[in-house]
Amino acid sequence: MQKIFTKFNGLSLRRLKVLLVLLISTGFIINASAQGFDALSNPKIYVKLMHPPGLGLKINKVIFNPATGNCSDQIIDAMISDFVSNNVEVIDRNNLQAILAEHNFNFSGYVDKNSAVSIGKIIGPSAMITVKVLRCQTEIKENLYVDEKHRNYKTKTDSIARACIARTTVYLKVSIQTTDLTTGRIFTAHVLEYSPVRENKSYNGKPECPSPFEVQAMAFNYLTSDVHRMFFSWSEYTDLYFMDDKNGGLKEAFKALKAGDIAQAFELSKKNLEKCKNTPDIKEKILAHAYYNLGMMHFIQNEYDKAIEYFQESQKIRPGKIATESISECNRAKALSLEMQKVDVKAAIEIEKSNNQTQQAEKSQIANTLINADIILLTEKKLPTNLIIQKIKTSTCNFNTSTEELIKLTNAGVSEAVILLMMEKK
């Protein structure tokens, strides 16, 4: 009897192990199937993610150094158009020279850190961009061909047809170097390279080549887009699920969201979750979906910590890929938002610093500017005329040489030579 029991007991253990493996496997299959069904049965929405400028700068003015290389004029024009359309002032080189000349600054085009900061103090927060076109070449090939196999399904026979191809390729390679005129930081040059291709195909003779200008425009557009991302924040859309179960009122929230009424969708999602939490016989799936939807509404409103909290609650009830991916996207959006804040804070600090430096320079200049009263004081102190003249020649002056003031200067004993120089330097 003991042997029979032992044998039976051993068989039972083996069966239990097999049954346990089957149950676990079945559980995974059911869970995976359920998640797959969720992915198939629920719609997606687009969530906008904002990226900070690639260089981490925030500017309102740019200056272009003279560009070099083939196609440089077209490239500069395309970049200027993008800056202007994004409300950034592009300072014309002639205007820049005039502005700097007023401050006795000689601008040659080469800028080191110290001169960059000096220019920044004069014109405010800005960047200087140096463009070097390393390659801008168009290649046209007209005598290309390819033999293609064609199937005639009526006769069930194959034939070979020769297709003639005309191909136009543009090779563009450009170096972009940026100098932050607020901090003096000179960024390492970014080398951007593109080779867009367009081709025409014909089975009856040689086709016409695609326009080189159209392909070139494609290359310029790619370049402008990448430069845009260096200086401006840019957005991308990621598509994520939003549950629209009939139970729990989730479908009504989705309808509101689809109609663009985010506030209504948010309120409905909050009510749906409370209703599901307080309904004893609610299915776990619906409760998990209600948590998930409210998390998504917080995500849409850039409330990332709150969104992650609700996604995690959904994940606890019903683990799966959808919630995991949403948590991952939310963390990515949060990281991008923090980078944007860093750029904004840095820009505010640098602008304030630049403004303070400019104000101090202006105050210092005013304090060191000679006016009529200074000349009268120097005359009263019996300084030699030659010293007064030399002081005027080497100083910033703001003299008033009206008839009334000339009389005051003469009555104060200011020499004729000094007054004549004052009239020249006013």
FENCORNOR-V489737 format. One line per field, one symbol per residue. phi: phi as a letter, one per 20 degrees, with the letter a starting at -180 (. if undefined). A space follows every 10 residues. Layout:
# FENCORNOR-V489737
phi: ???
This chain:
# FENCORNOR-V489737
phi: .fffffffff ffffffffff ffffffffff fffffffgfe edfdcededd dfggemdccc bccdfgfcof mfffffffff gffffdmdfd efffffgfff ffdldedeoe cefffffffg ffdngacddd dceebbcdcd cddebbeded deffelcdbd dedecdcccd dcccdddcde fednfdfffe ddcbbfccbd cbdcnfeffg fgffffffff fffgfffgff dcfbdcddec fcfcfffmmf ffffgffffn efffffffff fffffffddg effggfffff ffffgfffgg emefffffgf fffffffbgr ffffffffff ffffffffff ffffffffff ffffffffff fffffffeef cgffffffff emffgfffff fffdcfcbed dfgfffffff fenfffffff ffffef
